[in-house]
């Protein structure tokens, strides 16, 4: 498993707009081989920004990297630079390879 995370600093008062942008965007992820899950998380409010993180879970690092080179990736990110009044700077990417997993088994 591979987890791809982007951390965003959002201008105070722009949180609802940021969440709307993400709710309404077409991610094109559902048809991408190896895609497992997506989560948009709101973190703590700071004086000068609110922290958000997007997490995507992939079957493998290779599946994630293939997505970043795909037409689906280009389509999902075509408007990425159009909201400079919402974002403070660029997102910070972090990628994590799973080394230990524990799952709750359900009956």
Secondary structure as the mmCIF struct_conf table of DSSP 4:
data_model
#
loop_
_struct_conf.conf_type_id
_struct_conf.id
_struct_conf.beg_label_comp_id
_struct_conf.beg_label_asym_id
_struct_conf.beg_label_seq_id
_struct_conf.end_label_comp_id
_struct_conf.end_label_asym_id
_struct_conf.end_label_seq_id
STRN STRN1 UNK A 2 UNK A 10
TURN_TY1_P TURN_TY1_P1 UNK A 12 UNK A 13
HELX_RH_AL_P HELX_RH_AL_P1 UNK A 15 UNK A 24
BEND BEND1 UNK A 25 UNK A 25
TURN_TY1_P TURN_TY1_P2 UNK A 30 UNK A 31
BEND BEND2 UNK A 32 UNK A 32
TURN_TY1_P TURN_TY1_P3 UNK A 33 UNK A 34
STRN STRN2 UNK A 35 UNK A 45
BEND BEND3 UNK A 47 UNK A 48
STRN STRN3 UNK A 50 UNK A 58
BEND BEND4 UNK A 59 UNK A 59
HELX_RH_AL_P HELX_RH_AL_P2 UNK A 61 UNK A 68
TURN_TY1_P TURN_TY1_P4 UNK A 69 UNK A 69
BEND BEND5 UNK A 70 UNK A 70
HELX_RH_AL_P HELX_RH_AL_P3 UNK A 71 UNK A 76
TURN_TY1_P TURN_TY1_P5 UNK A 77 UNK A 81
BEND BEND6 UNK A 82 UNK A 82
TURN_TY1_P TURN_TY1_P6 UNK A 84 UNK A 86
STRN STRN4 UNK A 87 UNK A 87
BEND BEND7 UNK A 88 UNK A 89
HELX_LH_PP_P HELX_LH_PP_P1 UNK A 90 UNK A 91
STRN STRN5 UNK A 92 UNK A 97
#
